[in-house]
């Protein structure tokens, strides 16, 4: 990596770093020279993935922190752990989220509990993370927030209506906070299309093949494709804020 694009001396927090896009982003940050903190939901498969991920990343001083973005108290505990371990925070990546395929015409399946959970995880949690870590990012003087959205926010398609609506909220939040947090902190949004990570339950190779056939670049994205866009926000796009980078192979054309 060119010296001008090194992240040596920087610290990055990847929330949801045990998932596909989060893990790929954490690895690229480490390769660029940053110290990285990765969060995962307490217990379960995510916790089992996070420790090996961090141990395998290049460089040193990386840490794993359990946190649930729907529980602000755990985010505050994570902030305190980063302050103790790193003493600073320069980059925050919001990559945690979940979804479930529901036909858009099946309005009854979007009951109140499901909608509340979708927004708690896919919008409120991201805002809570930004609210928690904004003071550290401002203190950096060159802070960056990267929110992972979805092309579902742009085209009204996607796994279900509530997911698309929550991601549209992420897009609007990014623009609002880009104004509110400037000039100390930049806010960027990365908006993937179909990604071969298994993020959407029930969508496997057959779905990906059909999606690839209708995509100009004739393949679906990898987690690394999206992570490269996340990294670019920190390395190449230093004069950009409030912008959305679409990573969909041209499928929306």
N, C-alpha and C positions, 0 to 999 in steps of 0.2 A: 504494500500500500504506500502511496506517495506520502512523504512526510507532512505535507500540507493537509492531508486527510486523516492523520493519525488522531486517535482519541486518547493517547497517553495522558495520564493525569486526570482524566474524566471518570466520573462514576455514573453508572446507569442502573435503573431499577426496571425490571420487566415483570409487570404484574400478569399473572397467568403464564409464567415462563416455562411451565412444564408442558404446555400444549404445543401443537405443531409450529404455528407462526411465532409464538413467544420463544420457544426453544431455539428456533433458527435465528431469531433476532439476537438472543443472548449470546449465541456462539459468535455471530459476526461482530458484535460489540467487543467481545473478548479478543477476537483476532485483530481488531483495530487498536487494541491497547488499553481499553477501558477496564476498570474493575466493575464487576456486575453483581447485582443482587437479584435473585429470582424468587418470586413468591409462588406458593401453591396453596390450595385449600387444605386445611388440616386433615390428615388421614387419607386413606384411599390410594388409588392408583397414581394420582398426581404427585403425592409425596414420594412414592417409590421411584418415580421417574426423575424428580428434581435433583436428588443427591448425585446420582451417576452423571447427569448432564453437567452439573457444575464441576465435578471432579475432572471431567474430560476436557473442559474448556482450557484453551491456552492462557498463559499468564498466571497470576496468583492473586490471592486475596478475595476471590469470589465467595459469596455466601448465599445460603438458602434460608428463607424466612417463611413460616406458615402464616397465612393471612386470608381472610374471607372478605371480598370486597363488599358484601352486603352487611358486614359488621364493622362499623367505623372504629370501634375500640381496637380491633385487630390491626387496622391500618395505622392507627396511632402507635401501637406497639412496634409495628414494622418501621415506622419513621424513627422511633427512638433507637431501634437496633441499627439502622443505617447511620444515624448520627454517631453512635458509639463506635461502629466498625469502620466507617469511612470518613466521618466528619464533614461530609458534603454530599450534595446530589446535583448532578448536571442534567440528566436525561431521565424522563419517565415515559415508559411505554405501557399503554393500557391495552393488553391483548386478551384479557379474560372475557369469557362470554359463553353462552350456550344457546342452542335452538332445538327445534323439533319440527319435522315436516307436518304441516297441516294444510289441506287444500283450502285455497282462499275462499271458496264458496261455502265452506263448512263453518258458518258463523257460531254455531252452538259449541263447537270444540274450543273456541277461544273464551273460556269462562273467566270469571273475575280473578280467581286464584292464579291461573296460568298467565294472564296478562300482567298481573302484579309481579309475578316472579320474573317474567321476561324483562320488564323495565327495571326491576331491582338489580338484576345481574348485568344487563346490557346497556343501561344508561345511568341509573342512580349510583351504582358502584363506581363507574368511571369518574363521575363528578366528585364523589366522596374521596377518591384517591387524589384527584387534582387538588381539592380543597385541603387535604391533609398535607400534601407535599409541596404546595405552592410556596410557602415561606422559604424552604430549603432551595428550591429552584430559583427563586428571586435572589437569594443570597449569593448564588453562583455568579450572577451577572450575565450569564450566557446560557440560561436554562432552555430546555426543549421538552415539550410534551408531544408524543405521537400517539394518537388514538386510532385503533383499528376499527374501521367501519365496514361497509359492504356495498356493493353495487345495488343491492336490494333497496338501499335508501334512495337511489336515483331513479330506478325503473319500476318500483312497486311490485317487483316479482320476489323471488326468494322463498325461503322455507315456510314462512307463514307471515300473515299481515302484521302481527304484533312485533315480530323481529325486524321487519323492514321499517316500521314506525320508530322503533327504538334506535335503529341505526341512523335514520333521518335526524333524530334528536341529537345523536353524536355529531353529525355534520354541522348542525346549527350551533351546538355548544362550542365546537372548535372555532368557528368564526367569532362568536361572542367573546370567548376567552382570549383569542388572539389579540383582540382590541384591549380587553381588560388587563391583561398581564404584560403587555408590551411596555417598555422595550426590553425589560430584563429577561422575559421568557417568550419564546416562540411556540406556537401551537400548530401542529400539522396533522392532517388526517390521511390515512392510507386506506384505500377502498378496494379490497380484492373482489374478484368474481369467484368462479368455481375454483376451489383449491383442493388438491388431492391429499387431505389430511385425515379424513374420517370425521370431521367436525360435525357434519350433519348426519345423524343416525339413519341408517338404511340406504345411504347413497354410496355405492361402491363403484367397482370398475365399469359396470354396464352404464351407469349414469354418467360417469366421467367420459366414456367413449362417445356417448351421444352429445354431451356438452362440447367436447373437443371438435366434433364434426361441424358444429354451428359456430365455431370460433375462428376468426380469420387466421390466427396463428396455429390452428389445428392441434392444439393441446390445451389441457387445463393447467393452471398454475401449480407450482410446487410451493411448499412453505418457504423455501429459499428465495424464490422469485419475489415473494411479498417482503421477506426480511431484507432483501437488497434495497427495496424502496424505503423501508424504515431506516436502514443505515444511511442512505443518501440524505435523508432529512438532517442527520447529524453531521455529515461530512461535506456534502456538495451543495446543499441548498441553504446556505447560511443567510441568504437575504430573502427567504420565503417564510411567510407566516399566514395563517388563516386559509391555506390552500389544501386542496384535496388531490391526492395522487391516485389515479385509477389504475389498478393492476389486474386487467381482465382479458388480456390478449386480443382486445378489440371486439369482444363479444357483444358489447352494447351498441356497436355501430349499426 
